[in-house]
Structure formats: structure tokens, C-alpha cells
Amino acid sequence: MGKLLNAQRVVFLSHSAELAGAEILMLRLLSEPMFDDVKVLLFSHGELREKFAALGISASVIETKSLHDFRRNGSAFSALSKIRPMVATTKNLSSHLRSGDLLVASSQKAFVLGCLVKMFRKDVGPLIWWLHDILTKEHFSSTNLRTVVLLSKLFASKVICTSEEVRSAYEAAGGKRSKASVVEPGIDLRIFTAEHETSRKRTKTAISLSRISPWKGQRNFLDALALLPDANGLIVGAPLFGEQDYFEDLKKHASSLGLDDRVTFMGHRDDVAEVLRSATVFVHVPDAPEPFGQVVIEAMACGLPVVVSNEGAPGRICSGGGGILVPPNNPSRLAEAINKVMSKPDYRGELARKAKTISAKYDAASMRRNFLRALNEV
């Protein structure tokens, strides 16, 4: 592992302390020593702080209600109403920073706060926006899109994108390509492996594993399973960010389809690799393009054939034969793909072998080297 050329402290900012995709990626990045001096600043209490403490990394909480109320698809009036509390939060954040600190913001909200800090503190070091989202109007209001891209032009020294799809959307929204680098996520290939494969005792079982959220495609997954009377389903993950009502509706939808005996809602699991290895096929077909999809790589590394959306990064990653590509919001096509994998053992084995080969490129050590290289370009 190389070293950061400028030996300043690196401070990671995260608006969430829950274990969602961006936060899990930050944990993976920092799970091995990368910097001489690193600190994490969170804007809420949650499991993430304890995870960093276990790694010996200092993580402090700066609580602010204004961030949790702020919505990235909100109106201009809504954003303006948060200016005063955000300024107060910025002053609180600033008190935790030292001259020369390099800031890495892992969300839109954290990035906006980082920009406000740069307005008030000329002595703070470069601001890096670690961009995990595809910046489109499907997820962001027009006002917020214009604002965050403008801020990136004014205050960001570098925008680190998690995929080429993320960078392309950033540029299409008006961002500067010269500021954007791509560092794709990596996983621990010592944990996510097929070498310790279970007997796959859950025969003909499709698994969906992600945050429980309306856009992640769990409803279409259930609709597809309803068309496959011999198939079972596992839905792994928990609702975050106020999505509990959707989770309850999802369980009711499963019952209305007569799937109570064939679908198991497993909630959040720490033994993700073991759960993946117990299934027959992995399914991830969200309603909107996926920026990257770490869990797709995890499943492929565990030797699972995958069925993914033909849109977003997973479609590109699997286009070489590591999985079946289907259009989003199409349960019948999804059911056909699942059935093809389940009913043809030789085909399933071929897909699994190709998936394993593709996943080998996405190791966490490579991600750390590439991330460090991007920082040294600043």
C-alpha cells in the first residue's frame, strides 16, 4: 500500500451511521491501514460508529436534525428552510477540524456541509466528493441536482465516482470530467468465496439481498416468484431512512400473492456470504439504474449465477456472460430468467464459473490502491 503524498489528516464525513451501501464501502476501504492519521465524523448515532471503533478508528458524532429532514428530491423552498440549521451544524463540524485536513464526503448531504466548511475555513485542505449516486431526476430534484453540481465545480478538488455510470451521469448533469475519477468498489475475496460452499440445501431458491427500499426491486421479485410455483425466495436486508412502511407493505404483498410458505424475510444479516452460498440464484433488478451494486459482486464471488438489470453498472459488469440481463419492472421476464437458471444445472454451472472469474477483479486491496492514487492526484 502506498502513502498519501501530503501527510495531512484524512477526515471522512457521513450523514448516516446505518449500514447502507456507502457506509459499508467506507468500512471496507478503512478496514486495512491506509493513512497515518484518519478520523470519521458522523451526523447520527448508529451501528457504524461501533464498527469503526472495533477497527481502532476514531469516529465522532455531530448530531443535527436538519440533515435528516433534508431530502435530495425536495423543493427549493424546502432547501432554503434548512439553511440556518445547516450553518449551525457547519460551525459545529468546523470545530472538529484542523488546518490542512483533507475532507472526504461520502454523501450529498455530507458534501454540502463540506462545501459550507470550505466557505468559512480557508485553512482546511482539499474537499473530495465520494460520489455513490447516479445523478438523475429519478432520485434528485432539479434544484438539488443543479446545486450540488455547481458546488462541486466551486469547492471539490476531486469527485471520486464508484462506477463509469456514476461519472457519466455526473458529467451529463454538468460536472467537470477533469475533476472526476472512477474507483470501483472492492470486496474481501477471502470472505466472499465459493471454496467453503454449503450444500445449497435450499433447493430452487432465489435470493434478493439489499436495503429494503421501494426502488430496489423487491416487489417485482415477489411478483416473479408468484409465477414460479416450485421456487422459493429469500429477501435479506432491512429498511433504513424511514422506509419501514414500505417493508410492511412488502410483507403484505407477499401474503396477497400466496407466498407466505415460499418466501422468507430474513432481515439484516452479518453472515452475508453464508446466506448467499445457501441459495441457487441471486437476483438484483432494481427499478432504477444501480450505481454499482456491491452485493452483486459478493454473490458472484460466492459462486452464484446472477440475474441483474440490463441498466446500470451490474448490467455492464455481467455483460460478458457472468449473468442474465433483464429489463427492470418486468416480472414475467424476471421469472423466465430465474426459471432458466434453476431448471438447467449445466447452464447454471457455466454462469457461476464466469461470475467467479469476473468477481476476482473486484478485490478490496485494488480498491484501496486506486482510491489512494485518486487522492494523490489532488
C-alpha positions as CSV (number, residue, x, y, z in Angstrom):
1,M,0.0,0.0,0.0
2,G,1.3,3.4,-0.9
3,K,1.2,6.6,1.2
4,L,-0.7,9.8,0.8
5,L,1.9,12.2,-0.6
6,N,0.7,15.0,1.6
7,A,0.7,13.7,5.2
8,Q,-2.3,15.6,6.4
9,R,-5.1,14.0,8.4
10,V,-7.9,12.5,6.3
11,V,-11.4,13.1,7.6
12,F,-14.4,11.1,6.3
13,L,-17.8,12.7,6.6
14,S,-21.0,10.6,6.5
15,H,-24.6,11.8,7.1
16,S,-25.7,8.3,8.1
17,A,-24.5,5.9,10.7
18,E,-26.6,3.0,9.3
19,L,-25.0,0.1,7.4
20,A,-26.2,1.1,3.9
21,G,-24.1,0.7,0.7
22,A,-21.9,3.8,1.0
23,E,-21.3,3.2,4.7
24,I,-20.3,-0.4,4.2
25,L,-18.0,0.6,1.4
26,M,-16.3,3.2,3.7
27,L,-15.8,0.4,6.3
28,R,-14.3,-1.8,3.7
29,L,-11.9,0.9,2.5
30,L,-10.7,1.7,6.0
31,S,-10.6,-1.9,7.3
32,E,-6.9,-2.0,6.5
33,P,-4.5,0.8,7.4
34,M,-4.4,3.4,4.6
35,F,-3.5,6.7,6.3
36,D,-1.2,7.8,9.1
37,D,-4.0,9.8,10.6
38,V,-7.7,9.3,9.9
39,K,-10.9,10.3,11.5
40,V,-14.6,9.7,10.8
41,L,-17.3,12.3,11.5
42,L,-20.9,11.0,11.5
43,F,-24.1,13.1,11.8
44,S,-26.2,10.5,13.7
45,H,-25.7,7.6,16.1
46,G,-25.8,4.1,14.8
47,E,-24.0,0.8,14.3
48,L,-21.4,2.4,12.0
49,R,-19.6,4.2,15.0
50,E,-19.2,0.9,16.8
51,K,-17.9,-0.8,13.7
52,F,-15.2,1.9,13.3
53,A,-14.3,1.7,17.0
54,A,-13.7,-2.1,16.5
55,L,-11.2,-1.1,13.8
56,G,-9.4,1.3,16.1
57,I,-10.6,4.3,14.1
58,S,-11.9,7.4,15.9
59,A,-15.5,8.2,15.0
60,S,-17.3,11.2,16.4
61,V,-21.0,12.1,16.1
62,I,-22.2,15.5,15.3
63,E,-26.0,15.3,15.7
64,T,-28.2,17.5,13.6
65,K,-31.9,17.2,12.9
66,S,-31.6,19.4,9.8
67,L,-29.7,16.8,7.8
68,H,-32.2,14.1,8.5
69,D,-35.1,16.3,7.4
70,F,-33.4,17.4,4.2
71,R,-34.5,15.4,1.2
72,R,-32.4,15.2,-2.0
73,N,-35.6,15.3,-4.1
74,G,-37.0,18.2,-2.1
75,S,-38.1,21.6,-3.4
76,A,-36.0,24.8,-3.4
77,F,-38.2,26.2,-0.6
78,S,-37.6,23.1,1.5
79,A,-33.8,23.5,1.0
80,L,-33.9,27.2,1.9
81,S,-35.7,26.4,5.1
82,K,-32.7,24.3,6.2
83,I,-30.1,27.0,5.7
84,R,-29.9,28.3,9.3
85,P,-29.7,24.9,11.0
86,M,-27.2,23.8,8.4
87,V,-25.0,26.8,9.1
88,A,-25.1,25.9,12.8
89,T,-24.2,22.4,12.0
90,T,-21.3,23.6,9.8
91,K,-19.9,25.6,12.7
92,N,-20.1,22.5,14.9
93,L,-18.4,20.5,12.3
94,S,-15.7,23.1,11.8
95,S,-14.8,22.8,15.5
96,H,-13.8,19.2,14.9
97,L,-11.4,20.0,12.0
98,R,-7.8,21.1,11.9
99,S,-5.9,23.2,9.5
100,G,-4.9,21.1,6.4
101,D,-7.4,18.3,7.0
102,L,-8.3,16.5,3.7
103,L,-12.1,16.0,3.7
104,V,-13.8,13.1,2.0
105,A,-17.6,13.4,1.9
106,S,-19.4,10.1,1.3
107,S,-22.9,11.5,0.6
108,Q,-24.7,14.5,-1.0
109,K,-25.6,15.9,2.5
110,A,-22.1,15.5,3.8
111,F,-20.7,17.1,0.7
112,V,-22.9,20.2,1.1
113,L,-21.7,20.6,4.6
114,G,-18.1,20.2,3.4
115,C,-18.7,23.0,0.9
116,L,-20.0,25.2,3.7
117,V,-16.9,24.5,5.7
118,K,-14.8,25.5,2.8
119,M,-16.7,28.8,2.6
120,F,-15.9,29.6,6.3
121,R,-12.5,27.9,6.6
122,K,-9.8,28.8,4.1
123,D,-7.2,26.8,6.0
124,V,-9.0,23.4,5.6
125,G,-7.4,21.2,3.0
126,P,-9.0,19.7,-0.2
127,L,-12.6,18.5,-0.3
128,I,-13.2,15.2,-2.1
129,W,-16.8,14.2,-3.0
130,W,-17.0,10.4,-2.9
131,L,-20.0,10.1,-5.3
132,H,-22.1,6.9,-4.9
133,D,-25.2,8.0,-6.7
134,I,-26.3,8.3,-10.3
135,L,-27.3,11.9,-10.5
136,T,-30.6,11.8,-12.4
137,K,-34.0,13.3,-11.8
138,E,-35.2,9.8,-10.8
139,H,-33.6,10.3,-7.4
140,F,-32.8,14.1,-7.2
141,S,-34.9,17.2,-7.7
142,S,-33.8,19.5,-10.4
143,T,-32.9,22.2,-7.8
144,N,-30.7,19.8,-5.8
145,L,-29.0,18.5,-8.9
146,R,-28.1,21.9,-10.1
147,T,-27.0,23.0,-6.7
148,V,-24.8,20.0,-5.9
149,V,-23.1,20.1,-9.3
150,L,-22.4,23.8,-9.0
151,L,-20.9,23.3,-5.6
152,S,-18.7,20.5,-7.0
153,K,-17.3,22.9,-9.5
154,L,-16.6,25.6,-6.9
155,F,-15.3,23.6,-4.0
156,A,-14.5,20.0,-4.8
157,S,-10.9,19.2,-5.7
158,K,-11.8,15.8,-6.8
159,V,-15.0,13.7,-7.4
160,I,-14.4,10.0,-6.9
161,C,-17.1,8.0,-8.7
162,T,-18.0,4.4,-7.8
163,S,-18.5,3.5,-11.5
164,E,-18.3,4.8,-15.0
165,E,-22.1,5.1,-15.0
166,V,-21.9,7.4,-12.0
167,R,-19.2,9.5,-13.7
168,S,-21.2,9.7,-17.0
169,A,-24.3,10.9,-15.1
170,Y,-22.2,13.5,-13.2
171,E,-20.9,14.8,-16.5
172,A,-24.3,14.8,-18.1
173,A,-25.6,16.9,-15.2
174,G,-22.9,19.5,-15.9
175,G,-20.0,18.2,-13.8
176,K,-16.4,18.6,-14.9
177,R,-14.8,15.5,-16.3
178,S,-11.4,16.8,-15.4
179,K,-12.4,16.5,-11.7
180,A,-13.9,13.0,-11.9
181,S,-12.1,9.7,-11.3
182,V,-13.6,6.2,-11.2
183,V,-12.7,4.0,-8.3
184,E,-14.9,0.9,-8.3
185,P,-15.7,-0.8,-5.0
186,G,-14.0,-4.0,-3.9
187,I,-14.9,-6.8,-1.6
188,D,-12.9,-9.2,0.7
189,L,-12.4,-12.2,-1.5
190,R,-11.3,-14.2,1.5
191,I,-14.8,-14.0,2.9
192,F,-16.9,-14.0,-0.3
193,T,-15.8,-17.2,-1.9
194,A,-17.3,-20.5,-3.2
195,E,-14.5,-22.5,-1.6
196,H,-16.5,-23.1,1.5
197,E,-19.7,-23.6,-0.4
198,T,-22.6,-25.1,1.6
199,S,-24.7,-27.9,0.1
200,R,-27.3,-25.4,-1.1
201,K,-29.8,-27.2,0.9
202,R,-32.4,-24.6,0.0
203,T,-33.2,-26.1,-3.4
204,K,-34.5,-23.8,-6.1
205,T,-34.1,-20.7,-4.0
206,A,-33.7,-17.2,-5.4
207,I,-32.2,-14.6,-3.1
208,S,-32.6,-10.8,-3.1
209,L,-30.2,-9.0,-0.8
210,S,-30.1,-5.2,-0.5
211,R,-31.5,-2.4,1.6
212,I,-35.3,-2.7,1.7
213,S,-36.3,0.3,-0.4
214,P,-39.1,1.0,-3.0
215,W,-36.6,1.4,-5.8
216,K,-34.5,-1.8,-5.1
217,G,-37.0,-4.1,-6.9
218,Q,-38.2,-6.4,-4.1
219,R,-41.8,-6.0,-5.1
220,N,-41.1,-7.2,-8.7
221,F,-39.0,-10.0,-7.2
222,L,-42.1,-11.2,-5.3
223,D,-44.3,-10.9,-8.4
224,A,-41.8,-13.0,-10.4
225,L,-41.8,-15.7,-7.7
226,A,-45.6,-15.9,-7.8
227,L,-45.2,-17.0,-11.4
228,L,-42.8,-19.9,-10.4
229,P,-44.8,-22.3,-8.1
230,D,-41.7,-24.5,-7.5
231,A,-39.4,-21.7,-6.5
232,N,-38.6,-20.3,-3.0
233,G,-37.4,-16.9,-2.2
234,L,-35.1,-15.2,0.4
235,I,-35.3,-11.4,1.0
236,V,-32.4,-10.3,3.0
237,G,-32.0,-6.7,4.3
238,A,-33.6,-4.1,6.5
239,P,-35.4,-0.9,5.8
240,L,-33.4,2.3,6.5
241,F,-34.1,6.0,6.3
242,G,-37.8,5.9,7.2
243,E,-38.7,3.0,4.9
244,Q,-40.4,0.8,7.5
245,D,-43.9,1.4,6.0
246,Y,-42.7,0.0,2.6
247,F,-41.3,-3.1,4.4
248,E,-44.7,-3.8,6.0
249,D,-46.4,-3.3,2.6
250,L,-43.9,-5.6,1.0
251,K,-44.8,-8.4,3.5
252,K,-48.5,-7.8,2.9
253,H,-47.9,-8.1,-0.8
254,A,-46.2,-11.4,-0.4
255,S,-49.2,-12.7,1.6
256,S,-51.6,-11.4,-1.1
257,L,-49.7,-13.5,-3.7
258,G,-49.9,-16.6,-1.6
259,L,-46.1,-16.7,-0.9
260,D,-46.1,-16.9,2.9
261,D,-44.8,-20.5,2.7
262,R,-42.2,-19.9,0.0
263,V,-40.7,-16.5,0.9
264,T,-38.6,-15.8,4.0
265,F,-37.9,-12.2,5.1
266,M,-34.5,-12.7,6.8
267,G,-33.8,-9.1,7.9
268,H,-30.3,-7.7,8.3
269,R,-27.6,-10.5,8.4
270,D,-24.0,-10.3,9.3
271,D,-23.3,-13.7,7.8
272,V,-24.0,-12.5,4.2
273,A,-21.5,-14.8,2.5
274,E,-23.0,-17.9,4.2
275,V,-26.6,-16.9,3.3
276,L,-25.6,-16.2,-0.3
277,R,-24.0,-19.7,-0.6
278,S,-27.1,-21.4,0.6
279,A,-29.2,-20.1,-2.4
280,T,-29.4,-21.2,-6.1
281,V,-29.5,-17.9,-7.9
282,F,-29.0,-14.3,-6.9
283,V,-31.5,-11.6,-8.2
284,H,-30.9,-7.8,-8.3
285,V,-33.2,-6.0,-10.7
286,P,-33.9,-2.5,-9.2
287,D,-36.5,-0.2,-10.7
288,A,-33.8,2.4,-11.4
289,P,-30.2,2.0,-12.6
290,E,-27.9,0.8,-9.9
291,P,-24.8,2.9,-9.4
292,F,-22.6,-0.1,-8.7
293,G,-24.1,-2.9,-6.6
294,Q,-21.5,-4.3,-4.3
295,V,-23.8,-7.2,-3.4
296,V,-23.8,-8.4,-7.0
297,I,-20.1,-8.9,-6.8
298,E,-20.4,-10.6,-3.5
299,A,-22.9,-13.1,-4.9
300,M,-20.7,-13.7,-8.0
301,A,-17.7,-14.3,-5.8
302,C,-19.7,-16.9,-3.8
303,G,-20.3,-18.9,-7.0
304,L,-23.9,-17.8,-7.6
305,P,-25.3,-17.2,-11.1
306,V,-26.9,-13.8,-11.1
307,V,-29.9,-12.2,-12.7
308,V,-29.5,-8.4,-12.9
309,S,-30.9,-5.4,-14.6
310,N,-29.7,-4.5,-18.1
311,E,-29.4,-0.9,-16.9
312,G,-26.8,0.5,-14.5
313,A,-23.4,-0.9,-13.6
314,P,-24.4,-4.5,-12.9
315,G,-25.6,-4.9,-16.5
316,R,-22.2,-3.8,-17.8
317,I,-20.3,-5.9,-15.3
318,C,-22.3,-9.1,-16.2
319,S,-22.4,-8.4,-19.9
320,G,-19.6,-10.8,-20.6
321,G,-21.6,-13.8,-19.6
322,G,-21.5,-13.8,-15.8
323,G,-25.3,-13.5,-15.5
324,I,-28.6,-13.0,-17.2
325,L,-29.7,-9.4,-18.0
326,V,-33.3,-8.5,-17.9
327,P,-35.2,-5.2,-18.1
328,P,-36.4,-3.6,-14.9
329,N,-40.1,-3.6,-13.9
330,N,-40.8,-6.7,-15.9
331,P,-41.8,-9.6,-13.5
332,S,-42.5,-12.1,-16.3
333,R,-39.1,-11.6,-17.9
334,L,-37.5,-11.9,-14.5
335,A,-39.4,-15.1,-13.8
336,E,-38.2,-16.6,-17.1
337,A,-34.6,-15.8,-16.2
338,I,-34.9,-17.3,-12.7
339,N,-36.5,-20.4,-14.1
340,K,-33.8,-20.9,-16.8
341,V,-31.1,-20.8,-14.1
342,M,-33.0,-23.2,-11.8
343,S,-34.0,-25.7,-14.4
344,K,-30.7,-26.1,-16.2
345,P,-27.9,-27.3,-14.0
346,D,-25.2,-27.2,-16.7
347,Y,-26.1,-23.7,-17.7
348,R,-26.2,-22.7,-14.0
349,G,-22.7,-24.0,-13.5
350,E,-21.4,-22.2,-16.6
351,L,-22.8,-18.9,-15.4
352,A,-21.4,-19.5,-11.9
353,R,-17.9,-20.1,-13.2
354,K,-17.9,-17.0,-15.4
355,A,-19.3,-15.0,-12.5
356,K,-16.5,-16.2,-10.2
357,T,-13.9,-15.1,-12.8
358,I,-15.4,-11.7,-13.2
359,S,-15.6,-11.1,-9.4
360,A,-11.9,-11.8,-9.0
361,K,-11.2,-8.3,-10.4
362,Y,-13.0,-6.6,-7.6
363,D,-10.9,-7.1,-4.5
364,A,-10.7,-4.6,-1.7
365,A,-6.9,-4.3,-2.0
366,S,-7.1,-3.0,-5.5
367,M,-9.9,-0.5,-4.4
368,R,-7.6,0.9,-1.7
369,R,-4.7,1.4,-4.1
370,N,-6.9,3.1,-6.7
371,F,-8.5,5.3,-4.0
372,L,-5.1,6.4,-2.7
373,R,-4.0,7.1,-6.3
374,A,-7.0,9.3,-6.9
375,L,-6.3,11.3,-3.7
376,N,-2.7,11.8,-4.7
377,E,-3.9,13.4,-8.0
378,V,-5.4,16.3,-6.0
